[in-house]
Structure formats: structure tokens, C-alpha cells
Amino acid sequence: MGVNRNEDWGALGMVPEDAQTAGSNADLLKVLGDLNSASVVVLTGGDLCRTLGGRGRACPGGEATLVDIDVGEALVDGRLHRFVSHFVVRPSWHPGRWWVAANAAHRGRWNLAPRAHPGDGLLDVLDASLSWAQVPAAWRRLGLGIHVPHPDIREERTTATQVSLDGSARAWLDGRPIGRVDRLSLRVQPGALRVAI
């Protein structure tokens, strides 16, 4: 049920009675380790739900759109972390280099990675280094997703990537801080999880 050009994604189906429910990225991340390949998670909120067009109406035992989504994996300082929406690395202080791997287009009220789709088998990577003068304009445009293209924001769609960063940069995984990061490797696991919206 991946995403292909000119084809429908997802399918209408019954949600299992025992499906777990996640109202946020953090909730989904908590249950991720307990799931198997047959599991379905009902999304009632969060960035992933918004990106997929969910309204939070799906429920266990009901009918909903079922979508296979990708899961990101990040190797940071020898530890493997999984994420469903975003891996964000930002400086301790503005301005500086911001680096984002997005599986979902939306992050809160921002349309951070407007081309990202959680079921396309790709991570949308944005690498930004903006001056103080450029930051206000970029922030204003984030809500509509019109901050890109921009000459100082590099975009890439990829299945895997490696990056070296300033050791003072801090990383967040689906909104949860994981500490400072120097080097990281990321990859996507296509269609690793089925969700209901």
C-alpha cells in the first residue's frame, strides 16, 4: 500500500478491535516497539495524522482508511533510535545549521517538509544555514510550506543518508530531546507500520 504516482494510497478497511490508539507522535513512538507486522495503530492526532489528512475519527472496531507508513531509523553515537515523523537537529542558539529528516510534512503548525509523505519510502531531508536577517522571513513562511525552495535550504529526498554535525547541536526525535549529536546515519524502513486514519 505504498505511495505511487497517479495511484490511490491507502484502502478503506475494518480496524481490528484490539488496535492501539495514538493521539500524538510521542504516543505512536511509545507503542512502536510492541507492534508486529500485523498490527494496526489508530491515529487520532499528531503530525502524522495531519499529514495523512486524518481527522481523528478512526476507532478500533470501526471502518477507516488503512495506510502503510514508513519508519525512520537513526544511528546516533552507536544507539539506534526509531522515529515516525521527524528527526531534528538544531543549534543551541539561533542562527546556525538546522538539519531535519522528515517522514511527515507537518510539525505542529508548520508545513516543515511540504513534499514529505509517510508512505513514499523516502525521508525528506532539509539542511538549512540561515543568517539572522533570513530567519524571520523563513519562519513566517513555514506555516504554508513556502520556505522552500530557498538558496540556503538544501532539500533531498532519500532512503538513507549520513551527516556530520557540530558537536554542540542538539537532536530531537519526534519532539523528544535525545541530546547532542556529532555524527548520525539515517535510513527509512518502507511500509513498516500500518495506521488507520
C-alpha positions in Angstrom: 0.0 0.0 0.0 2.9 2.4 -0.7 2.6 5.7 -2.5 2.9 5.7 -6.3 2.4 8.5 -8.8 -1.2 8.6 -10.1 -2.4 5.8 -7.8 -4.6 5.9 -4.7 -2.8 5.4 -1.4 -4.3 3.5 1.5 -7.5 1.5 1.4 -10.8 1.5 3.2 -11.0 -1.4 5.7 -12.0 -2.5 9.1 -9.8 -1.6 12.1 -9.2 -4.5 14.4 -10.9 -4.3 17.8 -7.6 -4.7 19.6 -5.9 -1.9 17.7 -3.9 0.5 19.8 -4.6 4.3 19.6 -2.1 7.1 19.3 -3.1 10.7 19.7 0.4 12.2 19.1 3.8 11.4 17.7 5.0 10.6 21.2 2.1 8.1 21.8 2.9 6.3 18.5 6.6 6.2 19.3 5.8 4.6 22.7 3.8 1.7 21.2 6.2 1.2 18.2 8.4 -1.3 20.0 5.4 -3.5 21.0 4.0 -3.9 17.4 4.3 -6.7 14.9 3.8 -6.7 11.2 0.1 -7.4 11.5 -0.5 -4.6 14.0 -2.7 -1.5 13.2 -2.5 1.7 15.1 -5.4 4.2 15.1 -4.1 7.8 14.7 -6.4 10.3 16.5 -3.9 13.2 16.4 -0.4 14.3 15.8 1.8 15.4 12.9 1.5 12.0 11.1 -2.3 12.1 11.3 -2.4 15.6 10.0 0.0 14.9 7.1 -2.2 11.9 6.1 -5.4 14.0 6.2 -6.8 12.2 9.3 -9.5 14.0 11.3 -9.1 11.8 14.4 -12.4 10.0 13.8 -11.0 6.4 13.3 -11.5 4.0 16.1 -10.9 0.3 16.9 -13.6 -1.9 15.5 -14.7 0.7 13.0 -14.1 1.4 9.3 -11.2 3.7 8.4 -8.6 4.3 5.8 -5.6 2.0 6.3 -2.2 3.2 5.3 1.2 1.6 5.4 3.7 4.1 6.6 7.5 4.3 6.7 9.5 4.3 9.9 12.8 6.2 10.2 15.8 4.7 11.9 18.7 6.9 13.2 22.0 5.6 14.4 23.3 8.2 16.9 26.5 7.6 18.8 26.1 3.8 18.5 22.5 3.8 19.6 19.6 3.0 17.2 16.5 5.2 17.5 13.3 4.9 15.6 11.0 7.8 14.6 7.7 8.2 12.8 7.6 11.9 12.0 10.8 13.9 12.3 14.4 13.8 13.4 15.5 17.4 14.0 19.0 18.7 14.8 19.3 22.4 15.6 21.9 24.7 17.1 21.8 25.6 20.8 21.4 29.2 19.7 20.0 30.9 16.5 21.1 31.2 13.8 23.0 28.2 12.9 22.7 25.0 11.0 19.3 23.2 11.2 19.1 19.7 9.8 15.8 17.8 9.5 14.8 14.3 8.3 11.1 14.4 7.8 8.7 11.4 7.3 5.7 13.7 7.8 5.1 17.1 6.2 3.7 18.8 9.2 5.4 19.6 12.6 2.9 21.3 14.8 1.6 24.4 13.0 4.4 24.3 10.4 4.4 22.6 7.0 8.0 21.9 7.5 8.6 19.4 4.6 5.8 20.1 2.1 6.7 17.2 -0.2 7.1 14.6 2.5 4.6 11.6 2.6 4.9 8.9 5.3 4.3 6.2 2.8 6.6 7.0 -0.1 9.6 5.1 1.1 11.7 8.3 1.4 12.9 10.7 4.0 12.8 14.4 3.1 16.0 16.0 4.3 16.3 19.7 4.8 19.7 21.2 5.6 19.5 25.0 6.4 22.0 27.6 7.4 20.3 30.9 7.5 21.7 34.3 8.6 20.0 36.4 11.3 18.4 38.5 8.5 16.9 35.5 6.8 15.4 33.7 9.8 12.3 35.9 10.3 11.2 35.5 6.7 11.7 31.8 6.7 9.8 31.4 10.0 6.8 33.3 8.6 6.7 31.1 5.6 6.9 27.8 7.5 3.2 27.6 8.2 2.3 27.4 4.5 5.3 25.4 3.5 6.6 28.2 1.2 10.0 28.5 2.9 11.4 26.2 0.2 12.9 26.4 -2.3 15.4 28.8 -0.8 19.1 29.2 -1.8 20.3 28.4 1.8 18.0 25.5 2.4 19.1 22.3 0.7 16.4 19.7 0.0 17.0 16.0 -0.7 14.6 13.0 -0.8 16.5 9.8 0.1 16.2 6.3 1.5 19.4 6.7 3.6 21.9 9.4 4.5 24.8 10.2 6.8 25.8 13.6 8.2 28.4 15.1 10.4 27.3 18.0 12.6 28.7 20.4 15.1 29.0 18.6 18.4 27.1 21.4 20.1 24.0 20.7 18.0 21.0 19.2 19.9 18.8 16.5 18.4 15.0 15.9 18.8 13.3 12.7 17.8 9.5 13.2 17.2 9.6 16.2 19.6 11.6 14.4 22.3 15.1 15.6 23.1 17.9 12.9 22.8 20.9 15.1 23.4 23.9 16.4 21.5 24.9 14.8 18.2 28.1 14.7 16.2 27.5 12.1 13.5 24.4 10.3 12.5 23.2 7.8 9.9 19.6 7.5 8.9 17.6 5.1 6.8 13.9 4.5 6.1 12.0 1.2 6.6 9.3 1.4 3.9 5.8 0.3 4.9 7.0 -0.8 8.3 3.7 0.1 10.1 0.0 0.2 9.2 -2.1 3.0 10.6 -5.8 3.8 10.5 -7.0 7.4 9.9 
